[in-house]
Amino acid sequence: MKTLTKVILWVVLSAFPCSVFSQKAETVHSFARVLKDLDWYKEQARLWKNEIDNKTTNAEAWVNFYKANRAIERYFGIDPGKQQEEYLVPMAQIVEKAEKAIPHTFELNFIKSEDRFYDEEGIACLLQAQKMRPYDPLLIPSLMTYYAINNDKKNIRVVSQKWYDSNEMAIEFLATGYNMLMSLDDNAIILVYGDNDTYPIWILQNVLNVRTDVTAVNMMMAQIDKYRQWFFKENSIPEFTVNENEMKTVPALIHHVVRNVKTRPVYISPFADKNIYAGFSDKLYMTGLALKYSEKAFDNIAVLKNNIENKFLLDFLKITLQNSISESLIAKMNLGYVAPFLRLYEHYRLSNETVKMKNIKSMAQTISEKAGVPEWMQYFE
């Protein structure tokens, strides 16, 4: 079971990019919503570069060109500046050229604000873009992050409502966020990691008032001083010095939090990279779609069983409820259910609950097949 859990967590994060090759320029979505393979992003960078060369004032082309190169650099870890292709360009250079081609535009302010929540110019560009197009879909994730960093609860509620009203977020992401919240004790802290295990929870809390007793803290954002400082102050956590090396900082930061929160139960998202809690994985207990940190061993099966049987939303795992641009990412994220389902399956087998065994295995099989890993069902034999 431990081996399968490790495999599941790695696969969910890797997200299995879909192999799609295009001969026409297409909208490049955030890779938290639509994830393609490397060749697709390279092809889109080339096609949008051609569009820019033919019509330099096409602001939309600049955004897509930027986002294609951003995915190549940020998701695939490739330095465009070290590549021979002329359409692979470092983001800073794209911004520099866009300033001359599309000055004073919403699109320029958008690309200048991306990933720059820590400096005054980036924040100024974000707020200027908001003035030009309030709550534009391109801006909403950045606005949510900005207000979260500043602990601006009023504006977090506003942005959450705008995001919810837009129907941009897939139902499945919201349902999984709901199930994560249902996995927690009262007044819990859950340490989350990426877009799709963070924003759905904040939307549910701020729009639908689901589990508002819980604090969901994004540990990638916690590398930013302002965000970390308000959270630490509210929970009496000693200060922490951020290391420039992100791969070392996040595990150390999470370990610092779980050791120093004394008055609230602490959980870790099951969608976080397993390497960030490798140093204390023996103190984590599965309670559903969450891993509870506990210095004392406890039998978590009763909690796991109650949460999944009585609290979880599960119908969306059996049947697709809507068409979504995020279909492939949803299929991979749903793999996070396989480990808790397997644990429950083993419990049902030992207690001779054959009907429940059959039902939980059926859901796991549907999940595995949709994600393209039917071989995972060998663990249920």
Residue pairs with C-beta under 8 A, 6 or more apart in sequence:
1 339
1 342
1 343
1 346
1 379
4 338
4 339
4 342
4 376
4 379
5 286
5 339
6 274
7 376
8 335
8 336
8 338
8 339
8 376
9 270
9 271
9 272
9 273
9 274
9 336
9 339
10 273
10 274
11 332
11 335
11 371
11 373
12 270
12 271
12 332
12 333
12 335
12 336
13 194
13 271
13 273
14 332
15 35
15 328
15 329
15 332
15 333
16 328
16 332
16 371
16 372
17 35
17 36
17 37
17 38
18 35
18 36
18 37
18 328
19 36
19 37
19 39
19 40
20 36
20 37
20 40
21 39
21 40
21 43
22 40
22 43
22 44
22 47
23 43
24 47
25 44
25 47
25 48
25 50
25 51
25 61
25 64
26 44
26 64
27 64
28 41
28 44
28 48
28 64
28 67
28 68
28 71
29 67
29 325
30 67
30 141
30 195
31 71
31 74
31 75
32 141
32 194
32 195
32 196
32 329
33 325
33 326
33 329
34 325
34 326
34 328
34 329
35 75
35 328
35 329
38 72
38 76
38 78
41 68
41 69
41 71
41 72
41 76
42 68
42 72
42 85
42 87
42 88
44 64
44 68
45 65
45 68
45 69
45 72
45 85
45 87
45 88
45 89
46 85
46 87
48 61
48 64
48 65
48 68
48 87
49 65
49 86
49 87
49 89
51 58
51 61
51 65
52 58
52 61
52 62
52 65
52 101
55 61
56 101
56 102
57 101
57 102
59 102
59 105
59 106
59 107
59 108
60 107
62 94
62 98
62 101
62 102
62 107
62 108
62 111
63 107
63 110
63 111
63 138
65 87
65 89
65 94
66 91
66 94
66 95
66 98
66 111
66 114
69 80
69 88
69 89
69 90
69 91
69 94
70 91
70 114
72 78
72 80
72 88
73 79
73 80
73 90
73 91
78 88
79 90
80 88
80 89
80 90
81 89
81 90
81 93
91 111
91 114
94 111
95 108
95 111
95 112
98 107
98 108
98 111
99 108
99 112
102 108
106 129
106 132
106 133
106 136
108 125
109 125
109 126
109 128
109 129
109 132
110 125
110 129
110 138
110 139
112 121
112 122
112 125
113 122
113 123
113 125
113 126
113 129
113 142
114 122
114 142
115 122
116 122
116 123
116 125
116 126
117 123
117 126
117 142
117 145
117 146
117 149
117 224
118 224
123 146
126 139
126 142
126 143
126 146
129 136
129 139
130 136
130 139
130 143
133 139
135 143
135 159
135 162
137 166
137 168
140 159
140 162
140 163
140 166
140 168
141 195
141 199
143 155
143 159
144 156
144 159
144 160
144 163
144 199
144 202
145 221
147 155
147 156
147 159
148 156
148 202
148 218
148 221
148 227
149 221
149 224
149 226
149 227
150 226
150 227
151 227
151 230
151 231
156 202
156 206
157 206
157 207
160 202
160 203
160 205
160 206
160 207
161 206
161 207
163 169
163 199
163 203
164 203
164 207
169 199
169 200
169 203
170 322
170 324
170 326
170 330
171 316
171 321
171 322
171 324
172 316
172 321
172 324
172 326
172 330
172 333
172 334
173 196
173 199
173 200
173 326
173 330
173 333
174 200
174 203
174 204
175 313
175 316
176 196
176 197
176 200
176 289
176 333
176 334
176 336
177 197
177 200
177 201
177 203
177 204
178 200
178 204
178 210
178 313
179 288
179 289
179 311
179 312
179 313
180 190
180 197
180 201
180 269
180 270
180 288
180 289
180 290
181 190
181 201
181 204
181 205
181 210
181 211
181 214
182 211
182 288
182 289
182 307
182 311
182 312
183 267
183 287
183 288
183 289
183 290
183 307
183 311
184 190
184 211
184 214
184 265
184 267
184 287
184 290
185 265
185 292
186 213
187 213
187 214
187 264
187 265
188 213
188 214
188 215
188 264
188 265
188 266
188 267
189 214
189 215
189 216
189 217
189 235
189 257
189 261
189 264
189 265
189 266
189 267
190 201
190 214
190 215
190 216
190 217
190 266
190 267
190 268
190 269
190 290
191 217
191 219
191 254
191 257
191 258
191 266
191 267
191 268
191 269
191 272
192 198
192 201
192 216
192 217
192 218
192 219
192 269
192 271
192 272
193 218
193 219
193 220
193 269
193 271
193 272
193 273
193 276
194 220
194 271
194 272
196 271
196 329
196 333
197 269
197 271
197 272
198 216
198 218
201 214
201 216
202 216
204 210
204 211
205 211
205 212
205 214
205 216
215 231
215 234
215 235
215 264
217 231
217 257
218 227
219 250
219 253
219 254
219 257
219 272
219 276
220 250
221 227
222 228
222 231
222 253
223 242
223 246
223 249
223 250
223 253
225 242
228 240
228 242
228 253
229 239
231 237
232 238
232 239
232 240
235 261
235 263
235 264
236 260
236 262
236 263
237 256
237 257
237 260
237 261
238 256
238 260
240 252
240 253
240 256
242 249
242 253
243 249
243 252
247 275
250 276
251 275
251 276
251 277
251 278
251 279
254 268
254 276
254 277
255 277
255 279
255 280
257 266
258 266
258 268
258 280
258 283
258 293
265 292
265 293
266 292
266 293
267 287
267 290
267 291
267 292
267 293
268 277
268 284
268 290
268 291
268 293
269 290
269 291
270 286
270 289
270 290
270 291
270 336
270 339
270 340
271 333
271 336
274 281
277 284
277 291
280 293
283 293
283 294
283 295
284 291
284 292
284 293
284 294
285 291
285 292
285 294
285 298
285 300
286 292
286 300
286 304
286 339
286 340
286 343
287 300
287 303
287 304
287 307
288 303
288 304
288 307
288 308
288 311
288 312
288 340
289 336
289 337
289 340
292 300
301 343
301 344
301 347
304 340
304 343
304 344
304 347
305 344
305 347
308 314
308 340
308 341
308 344
314 363
315 321
317 334
317 337
317 363
317 366
317 367
318 363
318 366
320 327
324 330
331 367
331 370
331 371
331 372
332 371
334 367
334 370
334 371
335 367
335 368
335 371
335 373
335 376
337 363
337 364
337 367
338 364
338 367
338 368
338 376
341 360
341 361
341 363
341 364
341 367
342 364
342 379
342 380
344 356
344 360
345 357
345 360
345 361
345 364
345 380
348 354
348 356
348 357
348 360
349 357
361 377
361 380
364 376
364 377
364 380
365 374
365 377
365 380
368 374
368 375
368 376
368 377
